[in-house]
């Protein structure tokens, strides 16, 4: 797992001896998963770093001081592409933490810094077996960011140093093998998918931008081109930059700034035969057919703020089996779409309709025609994903990710707090509770049988308010520990609370007891507060009496401590300045009264 935050990328290993695996193993039971005693009350548990379980990363990747925005693993799990500020894309070794290549989207300035914009999305293109064997080993990277441009890079290409943006570096800062422009605003999400037709396997790139559009790009000629010589690579780059309009296959309007994209590939059990795209933007999620550029479904997610991330996962119902096409029993696999947003909500929708082979396009059309003949009201969404349930958190969520096996959910927040939730691989199906029988007459349960009944719409509901938890200084006041109450209020560093405690002590005639018998350490906070806030009109009436009591009690020890003497001198200076200010204001008021009297006469 790679967590991108600030000028570093934190790596958490997947081995048994890694810190994350050991932390998760402590919270999981051997049979039923997370136990009730170890289950936190909320998704984030206790956010306080002193009490929460903090897991340190196994390794950190340095990005050279540039803030990182995105990262993507290669299929081998060894290479990691990181998108950084100033248009830099770094390819690092996740094991040795070494930076292997660095690509720059813009020319380098003096001092070796790029003037490009942040890279928001990076990824790897997996070349299929249908291509030539000498080209399968090529590692291709795509990147997109705030400059509204999609670029494709060849990790092993252009090492001669002839076609570079800057002279510094050994084979770094190479030009992209393809540049695709068309968006009018920043690109926030980018992904790739494969499709097979009569001509063979084809690779497509999909980008989502803040200009509300989703574009599908053709990059077959780039991947099929021969990159053996640097001269042919340079001529090909210029040719591809001039033919960007021909690469865009379709444009889809989401209706809001696009934050995230998911590609759903067809499988043997799916109800579709071409890849589908899920786009998240605003508070809705839309399902698209990239070939036709048509919206298949609009999913109302019940979010209050912008959706920032989403993921698709599956789970196996361990105690429920279904019959396959040949009559054999198979595990019941349920598909879920998980969305998260800035409102701190995690919404879970059922995506089983996408992977139900019995509901293909022809079957759907037949059912819709039958409904139309019978006069049944038809639904506009063919692929309907109903809302199941959700989770409310206390922090805005910026990113979520699901492990490939669907057992771990990772949630990242705006405060930098990341949590990992783990569940068992097989999720048992919930059993219905038996209806409770009527209790016998005369028993205690008989007289209390209406306690669990729900209130009707016309009923008057009396809500019992929870008792407000008292502050520490309120508890001390209840126990008549006046000195400790004043110390707790001073430790809270709230001026309103301190003045309220002093006023309450004055009403109880316990102010002298609270101020007396203090040493240098306990006298310094109250003396510093009095000297600082005595000149503020809001606190002056209370603090004048406190200052008089302090002077009367500790006048005999003046000169024994330099710290205490300094605060007394500060108190004297503030009082003197305030008196001088009041005298000047009184003189000004007299002059104004004289002028006003003369004007009235």
Secondary structure as UniProt FT lines:
FT   STRAND          2..5
FT   TURN            6..7
FT   STRAND          8..11
FT   TURN            16..17
FT   HELIX           19..26
FT   TURN            36..38
FT   TURN            49..51
FT   STRAND          59..62
FT   TURN            64..65
FT   STRAND          68..73
FT   TURN            75..76
FT   STRAND          79..84
FT   HELIX           85..87
FT   STRAND          88..93
FT   TURN            94..96
FT   STRAND          99..104
FT   TURN            110..111
FT   STRAND          119..125
FT   TURN            129..130
FT   HELIX           133..136
FT   STRAND          140..145
FT   TURN            146..147
FT   STRAND          149..154
FT   TURN            155..156
FT   STRAND          178..181
FT   STRAND          187..197
FT   TURN            198..199
FT   STRAND          200..209
FT   TURN            210..211
FT   STRAND          213..218
FT   HELIX           220..224
FT   HELIX           230..241
FT   TURN            242..243
FT   HELIX           244..247
FT   STRAND          248..253
FT   STRAND          258..264
FT   TURN            268..269
FT   STRAND          276..281
FT   TURN            282..283
FT   STRAND          284..289
FT   TURN            290..293
FT   STRAND          294..300
FT   STRAND          307..323
FT   TURN            325..326
FT   STRAND          329..341
FT   TURN            342..343
FT   STRAND          345..350
FT   HELIX           352..355
FT   TURN            357..358
FT   HELIX           361..374
FT   STRAND          387..392
FT   STRAND          397..402
FT   TURN            404..405
FT   STRAND          408..413
FT   TURN            414..415
FT   STRAND          418..422
FT   TURN            441..442
FT   HELIX           444..447
FT   TURN            448..452
FT   TURN            457..458
FT   HELIX           472..478
FT   TURN            479..480
FT   HELIX           482..492
FT   HELIX           495..507
FT   TURN            508..509
FT   HELIX           511..515
FT   HELIX           520..533
FT   TURN            534..535
FT   HELIX           537..553
FT   TURN            556..559
FT   HELIX           562..600
//
